[in-house]
């Protein structure tokens, strides 16, 4: 076992949800399952009780959770004591991401960075993920969490975080949009769509809709931000497209449904972006090291 495995197990022991831990710790569900299986084989005991609905810790799992937390704390103390002999980094880092990324992927990165570099101030701005790369290009921030676009500028650097699936979602509440998606086949040209104004996710929707050969989509509204889009779908205004991680973490997730058997939607790569010319800067390099851990 290693420190990363211990971190992953502690997160799983708190979330009790394989999908959420896999997303937060940037591993695939199959990798997470193999990691737990390896730990159980090394310890000679089951750590979890799993079924299709829940995950629970066994007595061995509870004991290992405490052990793992203690080992992580000791490791952090050791790294901190060693780093005290060197020159500690100081300064400021400006970061831009969506609201969802701020709680789905950013926390473990900032936790690692702050443990290693407590004297560096983090300034975070949240907003529409579709304009994240523009924040970098316009030198508004040092880093941005972005969806990797089809045409990625050669002068930028991209550190992969996770592959994010997309889904077409419809309201569950009785409304015109709900009735339209219940028909077989669905008359897609009549369905009101709520879409991002632009960006990688919008381009994937356009590719998917062209594959339906249903003419032009009926666009009910264009919005900035996936959270706003999800809220409008939940209110029954129309059908939309959103990343699965946004849907799973949304407070209105019970008011939307994912449509299946509608053709293939291409997923996208989520990652941290910055200028290549800045990679040799100590603060930039230190932050990227925490992204890649």
N, C-alpha and C positions, 0 to 999 in steps of 0.2 A: 504494500500500500504506500501511497505518497501523499503529500500535502494537498494536492489538487483533489485526489479521491476523497480525502477527509472533508474538504470544503463541500464537495458535491453531496456527500452523505448527510452532512449537517443540514444543508439546505433542504434535502428531501425529507429529513426527519421533522422539519418545521412546516414545509408545505404539504406533505403527505399527498403529493400529486406529481406523478412522473412527468407529465407534459409540461407543467409549469417549471419544474426544476430543470428539465432538459433545455427549455428556452432560456431560462435565467442564467444557466451555467454554460450555455453555448455548446451543448453536445446533442447528438441525435438520441431519440428514445431508445434505439437498439444499443447504442454505446452505453447509455445509462444502465440499461438492464444487465449488460455484460459486466459492468463495473460492480454492481451490487452482487451479482452471482460470484464474481471473483473474491469479493470481500467475505462472502458467506463461506466459500470454500476454504479460504485461508483461516477463518476463525472456527470452522467446523460447526456452525450453528446458523439457523435462519434468523435474519435480522428484521424481516418484514413479513407481515401477513397480507397477501394481495388477493383481490378479486376484481371483478369488472367495475366495481363501484367505489372501492375504497382501498386505502393503504394504511396499515396500522403497524406500530413498532412492537416487536416481541420484547420479552425481558432482556434478551441478549442485545436487541437493538437499542433499548434504552441505555444499557450499560455502555455500548459502543458509542452512542451519541455523546455521552459525557466524556469518554476517553478522547474522542475525536476533537471535541471543543477544547479540551485541555491541551492537546498536542498542537492545535492551531495557535492557541494563545502563547504557548512556549516558543513556537517557531517565530511568531511575530516579535516577541520580546527579544529573541536572539538576533533577528535581523536588525531590529532597531538599535540594540546595543552595539552591534558591529558598525552600523552606519554612522553612529555618533562620532566615531573617530575620523570620519571623512567630512568634507565640506557639504553641508546640507543645502539643498536647493531652496531658493526663495523666489518669489515673484507672483505672477498671476497668469491663469489660463482661462480663456473665454471659450465656452462650449455652447453649441446649439443642437437641439433635438426636439422631436415631437413629445407631447405629453406622455403618450404611451411608452416610448423608448425611455423616458425619464424614470419609469418605475419597472419596466420589463427587462432592460439590458444595461442601463447605466449604473445602478447601485453597486454591483460587485466590482466594477472598474474603479469607481470613486473610492470605495472602501479600501481597495489595495493601494491606490495612489496616496490617499491621505495617511495610511499607516506608514508608508515609506517616505513621504514628503510632507510632513505636517505643516511646514512653513509656507507652502504654496497655496495661494487663494484661488478657489474655483468660482468663476462667475458663469452661471447657467442661464440661458435664454431658451424658452420653449415656444413652439409655434408650428406652422404647417410644414410637414416633412417634405412637401414638394418644392419648397424654396430653400431647403437646407444647403444644397450645394452652392446656391447663389450667395449665401452668407460667407462661404469660404472665398469664392471668386471675387467678391467685393471687399475682401479683407475686413469683414465685420467681426469675425471670430477666428480662433486658432484651429478649432476642430468642429466638425459637424457629424452627426450620425445620419447617414443617408441610405436611400435605396439605390443600389448601383444602377446607373442609367445605361441605356443602349449605346450612347456616345459619351464615353468617359474621357475628360480632358487628359492628355498625356502629361501635363505638368502637375497633376494631382496624384497623391498617394492614397491607397485604399487598404484598410486592414479589415478583413472579414470578421463579422461577429456571428451571423446566423443566416440560414436560408429560411425565408418567410413565405408560407403558402398564402394564397388569396382565395376568397370565396365570394360568390354572388349571394347577397342576403335580401330577404323580403320581410315585411312586417308580419307578425302573428295576429295582430288585432284585425277584426273585420273591417275591410276597406276595399276600395277598387283595385289597388295593387295586389292585395292578397287574393282576390277573386281571379285576377288575370293569370297569376302564376299557378293556379290550381287547374287550369285548362290543359287538356292534352290533345294536340301539342300546344305549347305556349305560343301565342301570337306576339313575338318579341317586339315587333315594330309598334305595338300599341302599349307596351309596358312603359310607365314613366320611370326614368332613371335619374338618380341623384349621383353626381359624379365629381371627382376631383377636377379642378380647373385645368391642371397639367401635371407633368411629372411621370415617373416610371410606372406607377400604378395605372394612371390614365391611359398610357400607351398600351399597357397589357389588356385593358378593357377594350380599347379600339381594335386590337388584333383579334381578340376573342369574338367581338360582335361581328366583325367582317366574316369570320369563319361560319357564322350562322346564315349568311346570305339572306338577311332580312331587311335590306335597305339601310336607312339611317336610323339611329336610335332616337326615341322620343325623350329628350332631355328635359326633365322637370326643373332641375336646379343644378348649378355648379357651386361647390362649396370649398372652403379652405380648411383642411384638417379632417382627419378620419373620424375624430370624436364627434364633430358636428354632423358629419355625414351619417354616422350610425344613429345619432339622436333623431334625425329627420326620417330615416327608415323606420325606426321604432315607433314614431308618431303616425305612421301610415301614409307618408307623403309619396313614397315610391320605393323602388328597388335600387340597391347600390352595390358597390364593390369595396371590400375592405380586407386588410390583412387579418389572418386568423388570430394573431396575438392581440390585436385591438379588440376583436369581437370577444375573446375569452376574458379580457380584463375590463370590459365595459360594464357600467352599472345598469345598462338597459339590455344586456345580452339575452335575458329571458323574454324580451319583446320582439326578437328577430329570429328568423330561421334561415339556415343555410340551404340553398337549392342544390340538389344533386342531379346527376345525369344530364348535365347541360353543356358538355364539352369541356375541353381542357383549358385551364387558366394557368399561365406560366407563373411560377413563384419568382421571388426576387431575392437578391443577396443584400443583407443589411450589414453595414460596416461603418467604420470611423474614417473620415476623410480629412486630409490636410495638404498643404503645399509640399511638394518634393524638396524644394529648395530649403525648407526649414528642418529637414530630418536630422541634421547634425546639431541643432540647437539642444542644449541639455534638457530644458523643460519639455520640449516636443518629444525627444527620445524617451524620457522617463515616463511620459503619459502613454506612449505607444507600447512600451514594455508592459505596462499594466493591462492594456487592451489584449495583448497577445498571450498573457499568462493563462 
